[in-house]
Amino acid sequence: MRKLFTAVLCLLSCVVASAQSPGVYGNVYVPYPQRTGNESVVYFTRNLSPEGLIAAYEKVNGSIYGKVAVKLHTGEQNGPNIIPSSWVKELIKRNIIREATIVETNTYYQGDRHTTEKHRKTLEVNGWTFCPVDIIDEQDTVSLPVVGGKWFAKMSVGKNLLNYNSLVVLTHFKGHSQGGFGGSNKNIGIGCADGRIGKSWIHTRPGAGQWSIRKEEFMERITESTKATIDHFGKHVTYVNVMRNMSVSCDCEGLRADPVVTPDVGILSSTDILAIDQACIDILYAMTEKEHHDIIERVESRHGLRQLSYMKELGMGNDRYVLIDLDNGGKRITAKEAAKGLKPFVRIK
């Protein structure tokens, strides 16, 4: 009955005509000189510490007010690669983010966060105990409109998301088993969709397997889900990406994640979701072949770059940007300069 119910909901929510088809070239990287349009500002620091996180956030928090939802990936139990909870504790406890609540949703897969009870235990194990944590789909769901969507007219998210005035998207940037990479777009698109309905719409084709939607179509569905959430918050949303412990695996794989072989980079922040995710990808491509081989293979083999091109098509931001180096007096730098001189990966506790 549950499978039938989910299939019916999916059919009711998806605006998929028989002639509808996903975009293409999600495995093709577009170099910066070939892009067109305006530039947004992205800030960058190599300071991978609570102080670096605070410095990056304070550059982009001008429109954050009221009750603030902090969306981050809290991870499976003892996951080795998540943003350290101690860093986020400093960001919140110093009143840098006032009235802050971490928000999460239950997972679509069976695991440490599949039910609210198991999720609460995992939050405790991973140290997310220093401020309120709202599992926003714990009680109910709500639909947000998807304006201009190809696959959806609406997206099902945790109902409690509506209790907040602002959204801070705090993302561990890394690879992803299906999305290719997990940046701010994935953090919101999958992370705010509720665990039973919204995530099913994104991942599952009615009558097929649980993970039956892949490549460009999957990237587009994630992106439309993200658009529903950021359209809801309007200007009161901002983004911070932490490029550290970048396995090709998502944090949802916990202790099963592939070993990290990509060097740590730093922390980026912006009020433009496309610009910040694009800047992270550009830094990866600017690394040496040895440094970026595994993660670039993961991105391209899953056609993950479609996340970026579709965000641009939907008017969600700019893929051109000014990268500001916070460590050197606000100097403008390139992605290649940001990637220069990286040290081999060393796990930081």
N, C-alpha and C positions, 0 to 999 in steps of 0.2 A: 504493500500500500504506500509506503514512504516513497519508493522509487516512482510509482505512478503519480503521486502528488507532486514530486519535484519536477517530473517531466511536464505535467500540465502547467505548473507555474512558469517553467521556462518558455513554453510555447506561448503563454499569455504575455510574457514580458518582452520577448525578443522581437525586434522588427526586422526579420530576415525574409526578404522576398526571395523567390526561387532563383532570380537572376543575380542575387547579392553575392559578391565575392570579395575576398580580402585583397589588400594591396600586395605589392611585390617588392623585391630587393631588400628584404629585411636582413640579408646577409652581406650587404654591400655598404662599406664605410664611405661616407662623403667627406672629403677633406675640407677644411675651413674655407679656402679660397673659392670653392665651388658653391658655397651657400650664399643666399641672398636675404635681404631684409634688415631690420633694425638690430641693434646690439643691446643686451641687458648687462647688468653689473653682477659679477660673481666674485666673492671674496675668497682668499686662500691663505691658509697658514700651515706651516709644517709642524706646528706645535701640537703633537698628539698627547694631550693632557687635559685635565679639567679646565685649566686656564686657557688653552687653545680653543676648547669648545665654547667657553664663555665669550671669548673675544670674537669668534666667528658669529655667534648668535647675536651679540649686541649690535652688530653692523646691520642687521636685517629685521629687527624687532619693532620697528616704528609703528606698525599698525596692529600690534598684538595688545589686546585689552580684555578686561572682564574675566569671565571663567575661561581658562585656557586648557584645551585638550592637547596633550603631548603624545603624538602617535609615534611609537617606536616598536621595533621587533624585540620582545622580551626574551625570546628564545626557548628552545627545549631545555630540559633539565641539564645543568652543568655544561651547556654548549660553550665551546672554547672561544668563539669568535665574535660574540655579541659586543656591542658598545658596553664598556664596564659600567655597572650600575653605580659605582662610586663616582664616576664622572658626572653622570646625570644627577646624582644626589647633590653634588656641589652646585650645579646649574640651577637647581630648584631651591635648595636650602639657603642659598645666599640671597634669596628673593630676587634673583635675576629674572625668573619667570614667576610672577605672582599668581596666586589662586590656581596653581597648576595641578592637573590630574593626568596621570598616564592613562591612555585609552588603548584597548586591545579588543580583538574579537576571537571567538573560539575557532578552531581549525576545521577544515573540511575533511582532512585525513585523520585516521586513528593515530593518536599519539598522546604526548604529555599535556596537550592543551585542547583536546577534542571536546571535553565537557567542562562546564564552569568549575566543578569540584576539583578536577584534575588540574585545570588551569591555575586555580588559586594556589594549589600546592607547588606548582612549578614556579610561580611568581615568588613564592617564599624561598624556595631553593636557590633561585638565581639572584636574590638580594633586592628584589623590587618591593621593599617594605617601608621605605622612608617617606612615602607620600601616598595619597589615595590612588588606587588603580581601578578603573571602571571597565569591566568587560561589557562593552556597550550593547552586545546582543544577548546578554544574560536573560533578560525578561521578554524582549520583543524586537521586532524589526520595523523599519519604515522605508518607504520608497522615495528616492530623490530623482527628479527629472534629469534625463540625459539630453541636453540640447544639441541638435545636429548629429546625433549618433547614427551609426550604420547598423549596429547590431541590437541596440537597446533604445527603448523610449524612457526607461527608468532603471534604477539600480536599487537593490535591496541592501540596506546597511543597518548596523545596530541602532536601535531607536534612541539610545542615550546620547548619540552624537549630537542630537538637536539641543541638548542641554548646555552647549558651550558656545561662547561668543567668538573664540579664535582657535586656530589650529596651528601648532608648531610641529612640523614634520621632521623628526630627528631620525636619520636613516643611516644604518650601517651599509655602505655600498660594497657589493660583492657580486659573485656570480650567482646563477640560479639554474636549477636543473631543467626548467621548462622555459623560463623567461629570458635565458641567456645571461642577463644581469638583473640585479635588484637594486634600484635606486629609489628616489623619492616617488616616482610613478608607481612602481610595484608596491612600495610600502603603503600607499593610500589605496590603490586600485584593488589589491587583494586584501590588504590589512583592515580596511574599513567595511568591506562587504561582509555581511554576516556569514556565520559558519555553515549554515544549512541551505539557504536560498541563494543569496548573492554569489557566493563562491561557486555554487553549482552552475549558475548561469554562465560564469566566466570559463569554467573548466570542462563542462560536460555536455556533449551532444545527446539529446534525448534518444534513448535506446542503445547508446554506445557505452564505452567504458568511462570510468570516472575521469580519466585524464585525456579524453578523446579530442579535445580542441588544442591545436598546437600551432607553432610557427606564427605567420603574420596574423592570422585570425585571432589567436590567443593574445598577441600583443595589442591588437586593436580593442579587444574586449576589456583587458586591463585598463587601457587608457580611457575608454569611455566611462568605466567605473570611477576612475580618478576624477574625471571632469565633473561628474555629478557632485562629488564631495567638494571640490575646490570652487565650483560655481556657487554652492551653498554658502561657503564662508566668504566669498568675494575677496576683498583686499585684506581681510584679516587672517591671512595664512602665510607662513614663511617656511623656508627649507634649509636644513643643515645636513650635509652628507659627510660621513666619516670614512675615509679611505684607509682602512687599517684591517689587518687579519683578513685579507680578501681571498678566501677560498673560492673555487669555482662553484661550491655548494652554497645553498641558502642556509640561514640560521635555523630553519625548520628541520634541517637534517641533524642538528645537535652534534653528538659525539661521533656520528657516522659521516660527518663532513670530510671531503677530501683534504689532504694536507695543504697548507698554505705555501705557495711558492712564489707569489707575486709580492714585490716589495711594498712596504707601507709608504704612503704618500703624505697625507695630511688631512685637513678639514676644510671643506668648502661651504659657503652659505650664499643664499640669494633669495629674492622674492619671486624669481622666475623658475618654475619647475623644469621647463625644457632646458633652459640655459645651464642649470646646475647639473642635471643628468648628462647633458651633452659635454660639458666641461670635464666631468669625470671620465667619460668614454674617450675624449680627446687625449687626456693624460695617459690613459692606458695605451692608446695607439702610439703615443710619443715615446714609450719605453723601448728598450732594446728587445730584439726577438726573444732572447733568453728570458728576459724579465716578464714579458707579457704573453708568451706563447699559449699557455694553458687557458688563461681567462679569455683571450681573444678567440681562441678556438671554441670555447663554450658560447660566447656571445654570437658568433657567426653561424655556428652549427644549429642553433635554435632560432635563427633569424630575429634575434633580439633587437637589432637596430631599428626595426619597424616601430618600436615604442617611440623613438625620437621623431621619425618622419610623420607618424600619425599625430603626435602632439602638435606638430607644426601645422598639419592640415586642419586640425580642429581649432586652431587659433589659441592654443594654450600657452604660448610663449615664443621665444626667439632661440634659434640654434646658433646665433652669433652673439658674442659677449665680450666684455672687457674683463680680464682676469686681474684682480687687484691683490698684490702681495702684501699682506698685513705685517710680515716680518721685516720688510724693507721699506718702510715709510710710505706705503700705499703705491709703490711702483707698479706700473702696468707690465705684466709678463705674458708669455705665451704658454700653452700647454707643454710644449717641449722644454721650456725653462723650468716649469714646475716639476717635470719628471726627471730633470737632470740631477745626477749625483745621488740617486736613491741608494740607500743601504740595503743589503740583503735582508730578507725577512727575519726578524727576531721577535719571538712572542713576548708581549708586554702584559704583565699581570695588572 
